[in-house]
Amino acid sequence: MKSALFGCVLSACVRTVASMTPATIDFKPEFQTVLDHQHGLVTARQLRGLGISTRQIQHMVESGQWSAVLHGVYAVTNGPLDRPMMLWAALLFGGPRAILSHRTAAEEWSLVPVDPEGRIDVTVPYGLSAEPQGPTYRKVGRRSDRLVPREGDLLHPGVVVHRSRAHAHILVPTLLPRTSLADTVVDLAVEEPSARGAARVLVAAVTGSSASVHTLLRRIEQRPPRRYRKALTDALTFVSSGVQSMLEHRYAVDVELAHGLPAARRQSPVLVDGKTLYEDVDYSDSGVPLLVRLDGLRYHSSRSVALRDRRRGNAAELAGKATLVYGWEEVTRRSCEVADEVRTVLERGGWSGSNPCPHCREYLLTAGG
């Protein structure tokens, strides 16, 4: 099992006695095995277990042959570190039970783009004493006559250490161990500064990755987040009802729910030219033949998609259904105005309901209402 191999190598279970002077390190097969597995990274503890003294380590760093990457972690090279080396260094720094988590795990799951200068997040079991470390920068050894990258260049962005009582249950034993997809999504959402931001992260993850609503709901129940639990659960409820994009989620929350509009049917099927298409928002269940189409431009740029939307619009008109169309700009920045327009059509069709939005009075006064 990969995690077992990781633990074995990381604990430096190999022991060898080599004849080495301070000026040379004998790369015995056992030493090379460690380096190959850890992308050229090694800890001081592992080096001592391989018979390499503190004096020899110091000489290799000061002569410019090795780099001191993090406290107690060395690279047997003086060149720049690639992504796997950055991650390995953070895991070695955190100890044998450290796993990638939070933003870093999200990068590994391809949920967010990689930030080459962002600190590496690791999680260790609750109770361990691992401490975070800030960025490290390139230093030229006092005895170095080698050509190395410029002194002062960023060597490693640093490590953020988190702790979890559920460590054993959130681990995925990949070569670079990390938190599960569901736990990563929840952790990333909880780090947001607001409940709305947390919900946005959750919806983006579910609609843009293989994370499932059922799995996320189960993880939230099993491992309650330290904040935003209701916002996260509500966001997943919207997704399970048919919300399939961030724009649809913002409409459901900022326009529909915030303004007391009736709950619409999401992704309502309609047959057009022999093909089944889907309407984003359909208020037919409220007794009013009204459709709201949410126009995310990145999905509507091709000629085929534009033709599909025109045909769908014509089909709605022929069926006697009024259609309103909104984009990201209107839904996110003019939600009160959007809600007022939707409410006008709904009330014209016989629906009625109160508006709980505290910002609409200000909008009506501004609009002269």
CORCORFEN-V265972 format. One line per field, one symbol per residue. burial: 1 if it has 9 or more other ideal C-beta (glycine too) atoms within 8 Angstrom, else 0. Layout:
burial=???
This chain:
burial=011011101101010101010000000101111110011111110111111100011011111101111100111101001000111111111110111111111111101000000011111110010100101111001001000100001111111111110010011000011111111111111101001011111111111010101011111100101001101111110110001011111111111101101101111101010000101111110101111111010001000011011011101110001011011101100011111111101110101000101001001100000
